[in-house]
Amino acid sequence: MLSRTADHLFWMARYMERAENTVRMLDVTMKALLLPQTDESALRSQRAVLAISELDEIFAGRYDAVTADNVLRFMVADPGNPSSILSCLRAARENARAVRGALTTESWETINHTWLDFNRQIDEGMLAVDPDSVFEWVKLRSHLSRGVTLGTALKDEAFYFTQLGTFLERADNTARILDVRFADGSRGSRAFAGAQLDDFYYWTSILSSVSGLEIYRQVYRDVLVPERVAELLILNPSMPRSLLASLEHVCENLAMLRTDNSRDCEREAGKLRAELLYAEIRPILARGLHQYLTEFLGRIAILGNRISSAFLLPLTA
């Protein structure tokens, strides 16, 4: 397969997954704002969303103040934000259009209709009226896009590059969703005080946002504890959005795409997967979850660069 075609398919899938996970992160933040808290705590939550997405500077250049409305608009419908849901869906659609011949009709129509209908909802003011319905719609369209791919695509290189982009992006974004909570926390902070009422509701919302509440109950059959939420989302291979599950899929798809030039990225992915497979949550928490997740995100970025070097178009500076 041509590197250009592979690049478009890889980023098409990444942008669709990024749109969904941005919605999930915003869902966590908006639900947390409903809990009793100080104005300073609410402001810190909004800043954390921008910081963990590495968008603070861009936001500061476009908005005068960090408010819930401004952050929502910036993260969902601002064309000047390259990681807004609007920008992600546009980029997914443009990448899909560039390789229209490598996609099934159903896959192209799903992505194209998602872009068009999202713009209609924004133009009609749905984000201001009912942001939850917009969030749920984006998640359902992302599910539909993946389902159509699985149900209609030939299992060839095009399929494996699409899957690779999906799961690499999922690993990155699951870590960011977790780190929103821990970015300004420490081992003795409120972030780990699972007995507190507001923590209970917060962790219920974060599990719901990653479709993990029922899974948590099935796995632990006990009260909700923050450390177990972290364990589920990092180390449980049966949790579809965990870091370990995502890395396992990355390794599987890299194996299907193996070339003489892909050994470095396979090795990097395999090392990261092995470390997750044999890790325990207590040493991770003792070391500091924020530090662990920050280092994980750095290694995912390195892995993405190596995948680009081995298969895709050269990265621009």
ROVOMAR-750124 format. One line per field, with one value per atom (N, C-alpha, C): residue in three letters; residue number from 1; atom name; x, y, z. Coordinates in steps of 0.2 Angstrom, whole numbers. Layout:
N
type	c(ala  ...)
seq	c(NUM  ...)
atom	c(CA  ...)
px	c(X  ...)
py	c(Y  ...)
pz	c(Z  ...)
This chain:
317
type	c(met  met  met  leu  leu  leu  ser  ser  ser  arg  arg  arg  thr  thr  thr  ala  ala  ala  asp  asp  asp  his  his  his  leu  leu  leu  phe  phe  phe  trp  trp  trp  met  met  met  ala  ala  ala  arg  arg  arg  tyr  tyr  tyr  met  met  met  glu  glu  glu  arg  arg  arg  ala  ala  ala  glu  glu  glu  asn  asn  asn  thr  thr  thr  val  val  val  arg  arg  arg  met  met  met  leu  leu  leu  asp  asp  asp  val  val  val  thr  thr  thr  met  met  met  lys  lys  lys  ala  ala  ala  leu  leu  leu  leu  leu  leu  leu  leu  leu  pro  pro  pro  gln  gln  gln  thr  thr  thr  asp  asp  asp  glu  glu  glu  ser  ser  ser  ala  ala  ala  leu  leu  leu  arg  arg  arg  ser  ser  ser  gln  gln  gln  arg  arg  arg  ala  ala  ala  val  val  val  leu  leu  leu  ala  ala  ala  ile  ile  ile  ser  ser  ser  glu  glu  glu  leu  leu  leu  asp  asp  asp  glu  glu  glu  ile  ile  ile  phe  phe  phe  ala  ala  ala  gly  gly  gly  arg  arg  arg  tyr  tyr  tyr  asp  asp  asp  ala  ala  ala  val  val  val  thr  thr  thr  ala  ala  ala  asp  asp  asp  asn  asn  asn  val  val  val  leu  leu  leu  arg  arg  arg  phe  phe  phe  met  met  met  val  val  val  ala  ala  ala  asp  asp  asp  pro  pro  pro  gly  gly  gly  asn  asn  asn  pro  pro  pro  ser  ser  ser  ser  ser  ser  ile  ile  ile  leu  leu  leu  ser  ser  ser  cys  cys  cys  leu  leu  leu  arg  arg  arg  ala  ala  ala  ala  ala  ala  arg  arg  arg  glu  glu  glu  asn  asn  asn  ala  ala  ala  arg  arg  arg  ala  ala  ala  val  val  val  arg  arg  arg  gly  gly  gly  ala  ala  ala  leu  leu  leu  thr  thr  thr  thr  thr  thr  glu  glu  glu  ser  ser  ser  trp  trp  trp  glu  glu  glu  thr  thr  thr  ile  ile  ile  asn  asn  asn  his  his  his  thr  thr  thr  trp  trp  trp  leu  leu  leu  asp  asp  asp  phe  phe  phe  asn  asn  asn  arg  arg  arg  gln  gln  gln  ile  ile  ile  asp  asp  asp  glu  glu  glu  gly  gly  gly  met  met  met  leu  leu  leu  ala  ala  ala  val  val  val  asp  asp  asp  pro  pro  pro  asp  asp  asp  ser  ser  ser  val  val  val  phe  phe  phe  glu  glu  glu  trp  trp  trp  val  val  val  lys  lys  lys  leu  leu  leu  arg  arg  arg  ser  ser  ser  his  his  his  leu  leu  leu  ser  ser  ser  arg  arg  arg  gly  gly  gly  val  val  val  thr  thr  thr  leu  leu  leu  gly  gly  gly  thr  thr  thr  ala  ala  ala  leu  leu  leu  lys  lys  lys  asp  asp  asp  glu  glu  glu  ala  ala  ala  phe  phe  phe  tyr  tyr  tyr  phe  phe  phe  thr  thr  thr  gln  gln  gln  leu  leu  leu  gly  gly  gly  thr  thr  thr  phe  phe  phe  leu  leu  leu  glu  glu  glu  arg  arg  arg  ala  ala  ala  asp  asp  asp  asn  asn  asn  thr  thr  thr  ala  ala  ala  arg  arg  arg  ile  ile  ile  leu  leu  leu  asp  asp  asp  val  val  val  arg  arg  arg  phe  phe  phe  ala  ala  ala  asp  asp  asp  gly  gly  gly  ser  ser  ser  arg  arg  arg  gly  gly  gly  ser  ser  ser  arg  arg  arg  ala  ala  ala  phe  phe  phe  ala  ala  ala  gly  gly  gly  ala  ala  ala  gln  gln  gln  leu  leu  leu  asp  asp  asp  asp  asp  asp  phe  phe  phe  tyr  tyr  tyr  tyr  tyr  tyr  trp  trp  trp  thr  thr  thr  ser  ser  ser  ile  ile  ile  leu  leu  leu  ser  ser  ser  ser  ser  ser  val  val  val  ser  ser  ser  gly  gly  gly  leu  leu  leu  glu  glu  glu  ile  ile  ile  tyr  tyr  tyr  arg  arg  arg  gln  gln  gln  val  val  val  tyr  tyr  tyr  arg  arg  arg  asp  asp  asp  val  val  val  leu  leu  leu  val  val  val  pro  pro  pro  glu  glu  glu  arg  arg  arg  val  val  val  ala  ala  ala  glu  glu  glu  leu  leu  leu  leu  leu  leu  ile  ile  ile  leu  leu  leu  asn  asn  asn  pro  pro  pro  ser  ser  ser  met  met  met  pro  pro  pro  arg  arg  arg  ser  ser  ser  leu  leu  leu  leu  leu  leu  ala  ala  ala  ser  ser  ser  leu  leu  leu  glu  glu  glu  his  his  his  val  val  val  cys  cys  cys  glu  glu  glu  asn  asn  asn  leu  leu  leu  ala  ala  ala  met  met  met  leu  leu  leu  arg  arg  arg  thr  thr  thr  asp  asp  asp  asn  asn  asn  ser  ser  ser  arg  arg  arg  asp  asp  asp  cys  cys  cys  glu  glu  glu  arg  arg  arg  glu  glu  glu  ala  ala  ala  gly  gly  gly  lys  lys  lys  leu  leu  leu  arg  arg  arg  ala  ala  ala  glu  glu  glu  leu  leu  leu  leu  leu  leu  tyr  tyr  tyr  ala  ala  ala  glu  glu  glu  ile  ile  ile  arg  arg  arg  pro  pro  pro  ile  ile  ile  leu  leu  leu  ala  ala  ala  arg  arg  arg  gly  gly  gly  leu  leu  leu  his  his  his  gln  gln  gln  tyr  tyr  tyr  leu  leu  leu  thr  thr  thr  glu  glu  glu  phe  phe  phe  leu  leu  leu  gly  gly  gly  arg  arg  arg  ile  ile  ile  ala  ala  ala  ile  ile  ile  leu  leu  leu  gly  gly  gly  asn  asn  asn  arg  arg  arg  ile  ile  ile  ser  ser  ser  ser  ser  ser  ala  ala  ala  phe  phe  phe  leu  leu  leu  leu  leu  leu  pro  pro  pro  leu  leu  leu  thr  thr  thr  ala  ala  ala)
seq	c(1  1  1  2  2  2  3  3  3  4  4  4  5  5  5  6  6  6  7  7  7  8  8  8  9  9  9  10  10  10  11  11  11  12  12  12  13  13  13  14  14  14  15  15  15  16  16  16  17  17  17  18  18  18  19  19  19  20  20  20  21  21  21  22  22  22  23  23  23  24  24  24  25  25  25  26  26  26  27  27  27  28  28  28  29  29  29  30  30  30  31  31  31  32  32  32  33  33  33  34  34  34  35  35  35  36  36  36  37  37  37  38  38  38  39  39  39  40  40  40  41  41  41  42  42  42  43  43  43  44  44  44  45  45  45  46  46  46  47  47  47  48  48  48  49  49  49  50  50  50  51  51  51  52  52  52  53  53  53  54  54  54  55  55  55  56  56  56  57  57  57  58  58  58  59  59  59  60  60  60  61  61  61  62  62  62  63  63  63  64  64  64  65  65  65  66  66  66  67  67  67  68  68  68  69  69  69  70  70  70  71  71  71  72  72  72  73  73  73  74  74  74  75  75  75  76  76  76  77  77  77  78  78  78  79  79  79  80  80  80  81  81  81  82  82  82  83  83  83  84  84  84  85  85  85  86  86  86  87  87  87  88  88  88  89  89  89  90  90  90  91  91  91  92  92  92  93  93  93  94  94  94  95  95  95  96  96  96  97  97  97  98  98  98  99  99  99  100  100  100  101  101  101  102  102  102  103  103  103  104  104  104  105  105  105  106  106  106  107  107  107  108  108  108  109  109  109  110  110  110  111  111  111  112  112  112  113  113  113  114  114  114  115  115  115  116  116  116  117  117  117  118  118  118  119  119  119  120  120  120  121  121  121  122  122  122  123  123  123  124  124  124  125  125  125  126  126  126  127  127  127  128  128  128  129  129  129  130  130  130  131  131  131  132  132  132  133  133  133  134  134  134  135  135  135  136  136  136  137  137  137  138  138  138  139  139  139  140  140  140  141  141  141  142  142  142  143  143  143  144  144  144  145  145  145  146  146  146  147  147  147  148  148  148  149  149  149  150  150  150  151  151  151  152  152  152  153  153  153  154  154  154  155  155  155  156  156  156  157  157  157  158  158  158  159  159  159  160  160  160  161  161  161  162  162  162  163  163  163  164  164  164  165  165  165  166  166  166  167  167  167  168  168  168  169  169  169  170  170  170  171  171  171  172  172  172  173  173  173  174  174  174  175  175  175  176  176  176  177  177  177  178  178  178  179  179  179  180  180  180  181  181  181  182  182  182  183  183  183  184  184  184  185  185  185  186  186  186  187  187  187  188  188  188  189  189  189  190  190  190  191  191  191  192  192  192  193  193  193  194  194  194  195  195  195  196  196  196  197  197  197  198  198  198  199  199  199  200  200  200  201  201  201  202  202  202  203  203  203  204  204  204  205  205  205  206  206  206  207  207  207  208  208  208  209  209  209  210  210  210  211  211  211  212  212  212  213  213  213  214  214  214  215  215  215  216  216  216  217  217  217  218  218  218  219  219  219  220  220  220  221  221  221  222  222  222  223  223  223  224  224  224  225  225  225  226  226  226  227  227  227  228  228  228  229  229  229  230  230  230  231  231  231  232  232  232  233  233  233  234  234  234  235  235  235  236  236  236  237  237  237  238  238  238  239  239  239  240  240  240  241  241  241  242  242  242  243  243  243  244  244  244  245  245  245  246  246  246  247  247  247  248  248  248  249  249  249  250  250  250  251  251  251  252  252  252  253  253  253  254  254  254  255  255  255  256  256  256  257  257  257  258  258  258  259  259  259  260  260  260  261  261  261  262  262  262  263  263  263  264  264  264  265  265  265  266  266  266  267  267  267  268  268  268  269  269  269  270  270  270  271  271  271  272  272  272  273  273  273  274  274  274  275  275  275  276  276  276  277  277  277  278  278  278  279  279  279  280  280  280  281  281  281  282  282  282  283  283  283  284  284  284  285  285  285  286  286  286  287  287  287  288  288  288  289  289  289  290  290  290  291  291  291  292  292  292  293  293  293  294  294  294  295  295  295  296  296  296  297  297  297  298  298  298  299  299  299  300  300  300  301  301  301  302  302  302  303  303  303  304  304  304  305  305  305  306  306  306  307  307  307  308  308  308  309  309  309  310  310  310  311  311  311  312  312  312  313  313  313  314  314  314  315  315  315  316  316  316  317  317  317)
atom	c(N  CA  C  N  CA  C  N  CA  C  N  CA  C  N  CA  C  N  CA  C  N  CA  C  N  CA  C  N  CA  C  N  CA  C  N  CA  C  N  CA  C  N  CA  C  N  CA  C  N  CA  C  N  CA  C  N  CA  C  N  CA  C  N  CA  C  N  CA  C  N  CA  C  N  CA  C  N  CA  C  N  CA  C  N  CA  C  N  CA  C  N  CA  C  N  CA  C  N  CA  C  N  CA  C  N  CA  C  N  CA  C  N  CA  C  N  CA  C  N  CA  C  N  CA  C  N  CA  C  N  CA  C  N  CA  C  N  CA  C  N  CA  C  N  CA  C  N  CA  C  N  CA  C  N  CA  C  N  CA  C  N  CA  C  N  CA  C  N  CA  C  N  CA  C  N  CA  C  N  CA  C  N  CA  C  N  CA  C  N  CA  C  N  CA  C  N  CA  C  N  CA  C  N  CA  C  N  CA  C  N  CA  C  N  CA  C  N  CA  C  N  CA  C  N  CA  C  N  CA  C  N  CA  C  N  CA  C  N  CA  C  N  CA  C  N  CA  C  N  CA  C  N  CA  C  N  CA  C  N  CA  C  N  CA  C  N  CA  C  N  CA  C  N  CA  C  N  CA  C  N  CA  C  N  CA  C  N  CA  C  N  CA  C  N  CA  C  N  CA  C  N  CA  C  N  CA  C  N  CA  C  N  CA  C  N  CA  C  N  CA  C  N  CA  C  N  CA  C  N  CA  C  N  CA  C  N  CA  C  N  CA  C  N  CA  C  N  CA  C  N  CA  C  N  CA  C  N  CA  C  N  CA  C  N  CA  C  N  CA  C  N  CA  C  N  CA  C  N  CA  C  N  CA  C  N  CA  C  N  CA  C  N  CA  C  N  CA  C  N  CA  C  N  CA  C  N  CA  C  N  CA  C  N  CA  C  N  CA  C  N  CA  C  N  CA  C  N  CA  C  N  CA  C  N  CA  C  N  CA  C  N  CA  C  N  CA  C  N  CA  C  N  CA  C  N  CA  C  N  CA  C  N  CA  C  N  CA  C  N  CA  C  N  CA  C  N  CA  C  N  CA  C  N  CA  C  N  CA  C  N  CA  C  N  CA  C  N  CA  C  N  CA  C  N  CA  C  N  CA  C  N  CA  C  N  CA  C  N  CA  C  N  CA  C  N  CA  C  N  CA  C  N  CA  C  N  CA  C  N  CA  C  N  CA  C  N  CA  C  N  CA  C  N  CA  C  N  CA  C  N  CA  C  N  CA  C  N  CA  C  N  CA  C  N  CA  C  N  CA  C  N  CA  C  N  CA  C  N  CA  C  N  CA  C  N  CA  C  N  CA  C  N  CA  C  N  CA  C  N  CA  C  N  CA  C  N  CA  C  N  CA  C  N  CA  C  N  CA  C  N  CA  C  N  CA  C  N  CA  C  N  CA  C  N  CA  C  N  CA  C  N  CA  C  N  CA  C  N  CA  C  N  CA  C  N  CA  C  N  CA  C  N  CA  C  N  CA  C  N  CA  C  N  CA  C  N  CA  C  N  CA  C  N  CA  C  N  CA  C  N  CA  C  N  CA  C  N  CA  C  N  CA  C  N  CA  C  N  CA  C  N  CA  C  N  CA  C  N  CA  C  N  CA  C  N  CA  C  N  CA  C  N  CA  C  N  CA  C  N  CA  C  N  CA  C  N  CA  C  N  CA  C  N  CA  C  N  CA  C  N  CA  C  N  CA  C  N  CA  C  N  CA  C  N  CA  C  N  CA  C  N  CA  C  N  CA  C  N  CA  C  N  CA  C  N  CA  C  N  CA  C  N  CA  C  N  CA  C  N  CA  C  N  CA  C  N  CA  C  N  CA  C  N  CA  C  N  CA  C  N  CA  C  N  CA  C  N  CA  C  N  CA  C  N  CA  C  N  CA  C  N  CA  C  N  CA  C  N  CA  C  N  CA  C  N  CA  C  N  CA  C  N  CA  C  N  CA  C  N  CA  C  N  CA  C  N  CA  C  N  CA  C  N  CA  C  N  CA  C  N  CA  C  N  CA  C  N  CA  C  N  CA  C  N  CA  C  N  CA  C  N  CA  C  N  CA  C  N  CA  C  N  CA  C  N  CA  C  N  CA  C  N  CA  C  N  CA  C  N  CA  C  N  CA  C  N  CA  C  N  CA  C  N  CA  C  N  CA  C  N  CA  C  N  CA  C  N  CA  C  N  CA  C  N  CA  C  N  CA  C  N  CA  C  N  CA  C  N  CA  C  N  CA  C  N  CA  C  N  CA  C  N  CA  C  N  CA  C  N  CA  C  N  CA  C  N  CA  C  N  CA  C  N  CA  C  N  CA  C  N  CA  C  N  CA  C  N  CA  C  N  CA  C  N  CA  C  N  CA  C  N  CA  C  N  CA  C  N  CA  C  N  CA  C  N  CA  C  N  CA  C  N  CA  C  N  CA  C  N  CA  C  N  CA  C  N  CA  C)
px	c(4  0  4  2  6  6  11  12  6  5  0  -7  -9  -15  -15  -10  -10  -10  -7  -7  -14  -18  -25  -29  -29  -33  -31  -25  -23  -26  -25  -27  -35  -38  -45  -48  -45  -47  -45  -40  -37  -42  -44  -48  -55  -58  -64  -64  -59  -58  -57  -53  -52  -58  -62  -69  -73  -73  -77  -74  -68  -64  -64  -64  -65  -72  -77  -84  -84  -80  -80  -77  -71  -68  -72  -75  -80  -86  -88  -94  -92  -86  -83  -83  -80  -79  -86  -90  -97  -101  -100  -104  -101  -94  -90  -92  -94  -96  -103  -107  -113  -112  -106  -105  -104  -106  -104  -96  -94  -87  -86  -80  -79  -78  -78  -77  -70  -65  -58  -57  -61  -61  -64  -69  -72  -68  -65  -60  -54  -52  -46  -48  -54  -57  -57  -59  -59  -52  -47  -40  -37  -39  -36  -38  -44  -46  -41  -40  -36  -29  -26  -19  -18  -22  -21  -22  -25  -26  -21  -16  -11  -13  -19  -22  -23  -19  -20  -18  -12  -10  -15  -17  -22  -28  -31  -37  -35  -30  -28  -28  -26  -26  -32  -38  -44  -50  -48  -54  -51  -55  -52  -52  -57  -57  -59  -57  -58  -65  -70  -77  -79  -84  -87  -90  -93  -96  -90  -85  -80  -76  -75  -71  -75  -82  -86  -86  -87  -87  -80  -75  -68  -67  -69  -68  -72  -78  -83  -83  -84  -86  -82  -76  -71  -67  -68  -63  -56  -55  -48  -44  -48  -45  -44  -38  -36  -39  -40  -43  -50  -53  -60  -64  -70  -74  -75  -77  -78  -72  -66  -60  -58  -60  -58  -63  -69  -74  -72  -70  -68  -62  -57  -51  -52  -57  -58  -62  -66  -70  -65  -60  -56  -51  -49  -44  -48  -54  -58  -60  -61  -62  -56  -50  -44  -43  -46  -45  -51  -56  -63  -63  -58  -58  -56  -53  -51  -56  -61  -67  -73  -77  -83  -88  -93  -98  -101  -103  -106  -101  -94  -90  -89  -89  -88  -95  -100  -107  -108  -105  -106  -102  -96  -91  -94  -96  -98  -104  -109  -115  -114  -109  -108  -105  -101  -99  -104  -108  -114  -119  -121  -126  -123  -117  -114  -114  -113  -113  -120  -125  -132  -134  -132  -133  -130  -124  -121  -124  -126  -129  -136  -139  -146  -146  -140  -139  -140  -139  -140  -135  -129  -124  -126  -129  -131  -137  -142  -148  -147  -144  -143  -137  -131  -125  -124  -128  -128  -130  -135  -138  -133  -129  -124  -118  -116  -111  -113  -119  -122  -122  -124  -124  -117  -112  -105  -103  -104  -102  -105  -112  -115  -113  -111  -108  -102  -98  -91  -92  -97  -98  -100  -104  -107  -101  -97  -91  -87  -85  -81  -85  -92  -96  -96  -97  -98  -91  -85  -79  -78  -80  -79  -84  -90  -95  -94  -90  -90  -83  -78  -72  -68  -64  -60  -54  -52  -47  -40  -39  -32  -28  -23  -19  -23  -28  -32  -35  -38  -42  -37  -31  -26  -24  -23  -20  -26  -32  -38  -38  -38  -38  -32  -26  -20  -21  -24  -25  -30  -36  -41  -38  -34  -32  -26  -22  -16  -20  -24  -28  -32  -35  -39  -34  -28  -23  -21  -20  -18  -24  -30  -35  -38  -38  -40  -35  -28  -24  -25  -27  -29  -35  -40  -46  -45  -41  -39  -35  -30  -26  -29  -35  -39  -40  -42  -43  -37  -31  -25  -20  -22  -17  -15  -19  -17  -18  -18  -19  -12  -12  -6  -9  -5  -7  -11  -10  -14  -20  -21  -26  -33  -38  -45  -46  -41  -42  -42  -39  -38  -43  -47  -51  -58  -58  -64  -70  -69  -74  -78  -76  -79  -85  -91  -97  -95  -92  -91  -86  -82  -77  -81  -86  -90  -94  -97  -101  -96  -90  -86  -83  -81  -79  -84  -91  -96  -97  -96  -97  -91  -85  -79  -80  -83  -84  -89  -95  -100  -98  -93  -91  -87  -84  -80  -83  -90  -94  -91  -89  -86  -89  -95  -98  -101  -104  -106  -101  -95  -89  -86  -86  -83  -87  -93  -97  -96  -96  -95  -88  -83  -76  -75  -77  -75  -81  -87  -93  -92  -90  -89  -90  -90  -91  -85  -87  -82  -76  -70  -64  -60  -57  -53  -48  -44  -38  -40  -46  -49  -51  -54  -55  -49  -44  -37  -35  -35  -33  -37  -44  -48  -46  -45  -44  -36  -32  -25  -23  -25  -22  -26  -33  -37  -38  -36  -36  -43  -48  -55  -59  -56  -59  -58  -63  -61  -57  -58  -54  -48  -46  -40  -34  -29  -22  -20  -20  -18  -21  -28  -32  -30  -30  -28  -21  -16  -10  -9  -14  -14  -16  -21  -24  -19  -15  -10  -4  -2  3  0  -6  -9  -9  -11  -12  -5  0  7  10  8  10  8  1  -2  1  5  7  15  18  25  29  34  39  46  51  58  59  55  56  52  48  44  46  52  54  55  57  58  51  46  39  36  37  34  38  44  48  45  44  42  35  31  24  24  28  28  31  36  39  33  30  25  19  17  12  14  20  23  23  25  25  18  13  7  4  6  3  6  12  15  15  12  12  6  7  2  0  -6  -8  -5  -3  -1  6  11  17  16  11  10  7  2  0  5  9  14  19  20  25  22  15  11  8  1  -2  -1  -1  0  7  12  18  18  15  15  11  5  1  5  9  12  18  21  27  24  18  14  13  10  8  14  20  26  28  27  29  24  18  13  15  17  19  25  30  36  34  29  27  24  20  16  21  27  32  35  37  40  35  29  24  24  24  25  31  37  43  43  40  40  35  29  24  21  21  17  21  18  21  26  31  36  32  33  30  33  28  31  33  37  40  34)
py	c(-6  0  6  11  18  21  24  27  33  36  42  39  33  30  28  24  22  28  33  39  42  42  45  40  34  29  29  29  29  36  41  48  48  46  46  42  36  33  36  39  43  49  52  58  56  51  49  47  43  41  47  52  58  62  62  66  62  56  52  53  53  53  60  65  72  73  70  70  67  61  58  62  65  69  75  78  84  82  76  73  72  70  69  76  81  88  91  91  94  91  84  81  83  83  85  92  97  104  104  98  98  97  94  93  99  99  105  106  112  114  121  123  130  133  139  142  140  141  139  132  127  120  119  123  122  125  131  134  129  126  121  115  113  108  110  116  118  119  121  122  115  110  104  101  102  100  102  109  112  110  109  107  100  95  88  87  92  92  96  99  103  109  112  117  124  124  131  137  136  142  144  140  141  144  141  144  151  152  159  164  162  167  168  164  165  167  166  168  172  177  181  178  173  170  162  159  152  151  150  148  142  139  133  133  139  140  141  145  146  139  135  129  124  124  119  121  128  130  129  130  129  122  117  110  106  109  106  109  116  119  124  125  130  128  131  129  131  135  137  133  128  123  117  115  109  102  102  96  96  102  102  96  95  89  91  98  100  99  101  100  92  88  81  78  80  77  79  85  88  84  83  80  73  69  62  62  67  67  68  73  75  69  66  60  54  53  48  50  56  58  57  58  57  50  45  38  35  38  36  29  27  21  15  17  11  10  14  13  9  6  4  10  9  14  16  11  12  16  14  18  25  27  34  37  35  38  39  35  36  42  42  48  54  54  60  63  58  61  63  60  63  70  71  78  83  81  86  87  81  82  86  85  88  96  98  105  108  104  106  107  102  103  109  110  116  123  123  129  130  125  125  127  127  129  123  117  112  111  114  114  118  123  128  125  122  120  113  108  102  98  100  98  90  87  80  76  79  75  75  81  81  76  76  71  64  62  56  54  59  58  57  61  60  53  50  44  38  39  34  34  40  40  37  38  35  27  25  18  15  19  17  16  21  21  15  13  7  1  1  -5  -7  -1  -2  -4  -2  -4  -12  -14  -21  -25  -23  -27  -27  -22  -22  -22  -20  -19  -26  -27  -32  -32  -38  -38  -38  -32  -31  -25  -23  -18  -11  -10  -4  -5  -10  -12  -11  -14  -14  -8  -3  4  7  6  9  7  1  -2  1  1  4  11  15  22  22  18  18  17  12  9  13  16  20  27  29  35  34  28  26  26  23  22  29  34  41  44  43  47  44  38  35  38  38  41  48  52  59  60  55  56  54  49  48  54  57  62  68  70  76  76  70  70  71  68  67  73  77  82  86  88  93  89  82  78  75  73  69  63  59  53  54  60  62  66  68  73  70  75  73  68  68  63  56  55  48  46  51  50  47  41  37  37  38  38  44  50  56  56  59  58  61  67  70  65  62  57  52  49  43  45  51  53  55  58  59  53  48  41  37  38  35  38  45  48  47  46  44  37  33  26  26  30  30  33  38  41  37  32  27  20  20  14  9  11  6  4  8  7  0  -3  -10  -15  -13  -18  -18  -12  -11  -16  -15  -19  -27  -29  -36  -38  -34  -36  -36  -31  -30  -32  -31  -33  -30  -23  -20  -12  -9  -1  2  7  11  14  12  14  17  23  27  22  19  15  9  7  1  4  10  13  14  16  17  10  5  -2  -4  -3  -6  -2  4  8  8  5  5  -3  -7  -14  -20  -18  -24  -25  -31  -32  -34  -35  -36  -30  -24  -18  -15  -14  -12  -6  -1  5  6  1  1  2  4  5  -1  -7  -13  -16  -16  -18  -14  -8  -4  -6  -7  -9  -16  -20  -27  -26  -22  -21  -18  -13  -10  -15  -19  -25  -30  -32  -36  -33  -27  -24  -23  -21  -20  -27  -32  -39  -40  -38  -39  -35  -30  -25  -25  -30  -31  -30  -26  -25  -25  -25  -25  -18  -13  -7  -6  -11  -9  -13  -15  -19  -14  -8  -3  -1  0  2  -5  -10  -16  -18  -16  -17  -12  -6  -1  -3  -5  -7  -13  -18  -24  -22  -18  -16  -13  -8  -5  -9  -14  -19  -23  -26  -30  -27  -21  -17  -17  -15  -15  -22  -27  -34  -36  -34  -37  -32  -26  -21  -22  -19  -19  -12  -11  -4  0  -4  -1  3  -1  3  9  9  14  20  19  24  27  22  25  29  28  32  39  39  45  44  43  42  47  53  59  58  56  55  49  44  38  39  43  44  49  54  58  55  50  46  42  39  34  38  44  48  50  51  53  47  41  35  33  35  34  39  45  49  47  44  41  35  31  25  28  33  36  38  41  44  38  33  27  24  23  21  25  32  36  35  34  33  26  21  15  14  17  16  22  28  33  39  44  50  53  56  59  65  65  70  77  82  89  92  97  100  104)
pz	c(0  0  0  -4  -4  3  5  11  12  7  7  9  6  7  14  16  23  28  27  31  32  26  26  30  30  33  41  42  49  53  50  53  53  48  47  54  55  61  68  68  74  75  70  71  73  71  73  80  82  89  94  91  95  97  92  92  98  98  103  110  110  117  120  115  118  121  118  121  127  128  134  140  138  143  145  140  142  146  145  149  156  157  164  168  164  167  168  164  165  170  171  177  183  183  189  192  187  188  192  192  195  202  205  212  216  222  226  227  225  225  225  226  226  219  218  211  209  214  212  209  213  211  204  202  196  190  192  187  186  191  190  186  186  182  175  173  166  164  168  165  164  168  167  161  158  152  146  147  142  142  149  150  147  149  147  140  136  129  126  130  127  123  125  121  125  131  135  131  127  123  118  114  109  112  117  121  123  126  129  123  117  111  108  110  107  112  118  123  129  132  137  144  145  152  151  156  156  160  156  159  156  159  156  149  148  141  136  138  133  132  137  136  132  133  129  122  120  114  110  114  111  109  114  113  108  107  103  96  95  89  87  89  87  82  75  70  71  75  77  81  84  89  84  83  79  82  88  92  94  92  93  90  92  89  81  80  74  69  72  68  67  72  71  66  66  61  54  53  47  44  49  47  45  49  47  40  39  33  27  28  22  21  26  25  22  24  20  13  12  5  0  3  -1  -3  1  0  -1  -5  -6  -9  -13  -16  -12  -6  -2  4  4  8  5  9  7  6  2  2  8  12  19  24  23  28  26  19  17  19  17  19  26  30  38  40  38  40  37  30  27  30  32  35  42  45  52  52  47  46  45  40  38  43  47  52  58  60  65  64  58  57  57  55  56  63  67  74  77  76  78  76  69  66  70  72  75  82  85  92  97  95  99  105  104  109  115  114  119  122  119  121  125  122  125  123  127  125  126  131  132  126  122  116  111  110  105  107  113  116  114  116  114  107  103  96  93  95  93  94  101  102  98  97  93  86  83  76  76  81  81  82  86  86  79  76  70  65  65  60  61  67  68  67  68  67  59  55  48  45  48  46  47  53  55  51  49  46  38  35  28  25  29  26  25  19  18  23  26  31  27  25  21  24  21  24  26  22  23  30  31  37  43  43  48  50  45  46  50  48  51  59  60  67  71  68  71  74  69  71  77  76  81  88  89  96  98  94  96  99  96  98  105  105  111  117  116  122  124  120  121  125  123  126  132  133  139  145  143  148  150  145  146  150  149  153  160  161  168  171  167  170  171  168  170  177  180  187  192  189  194  192  187  185  191  195  201  207  207  213  216  221  224  228  231  234  240  243  249  248  242  240  240  238  238  232  227  222  224  229  232  238  240  245  243  242  239  244  250  255  254  252  251  246  248  244  237  236  229  225  228  225  222  226  223  217  217  211  206  207  202  198  202  199  196  198  195  188  187  181  176  179  174  172  176  173  168  169  164  158  158  152  148  151  146  146  147  147  151  157  161  168  169  176  177  172  173  173  169  169  176  179  186  191  190  195  194  188  186  189  188  190  197  201  208  212  210  215  221  222  228  227  232  232  227  225  220  224  222  225  219  220  215  212  217  215  210  211  207  200  200  194  189  193  189  187  191  189  183  183  178  171  171  165  163  167  165  163  168  168  166  165  164  157  154  147  144  149  147  146  149  148  141  137  130  129  134  133  138  141  145  141  144  141  139  143  141  135  135  129  123  123  117  115  119  117  114  116  113  106  105  98  94  96  93  90  95  93  88  89  84  77  76  70  67  71  69  66  69  67  60  59  52  47  49  44  44  47  48  41  41  36  39  34  37  41  39  43  49  51  56  63  63  69  75  74  80  83  79  82  85  82  85  92  92  98  104  102  106  109  104  106  111  109  113  120  121  127  132  129  132  134  130  132  137  137  142  149  149  155  158  154  157  159  155  157  163  165  172  177  176  181  186  192  198  199  201  202  208  214  220  218  215  214  209  204  200  204  209  213  218  220  225  221  215  211  209  209  207  200  200  194  189  191  186  182  186  183  178  181  176  170  170  164  160  162  158  154  158  154  149  151  146  140  140  135  130  134  130  126  129  125  120  120  115  109  111  106  102  106  102  98  100  96  90  91  85  80  82  77  74  77  74  69  71  66  59  60  55  51  54  50  47  49  46  41  41  37  33  36  34  31  30  27  32  31  36  39  46  50  49  48  47  54  54  60  63)
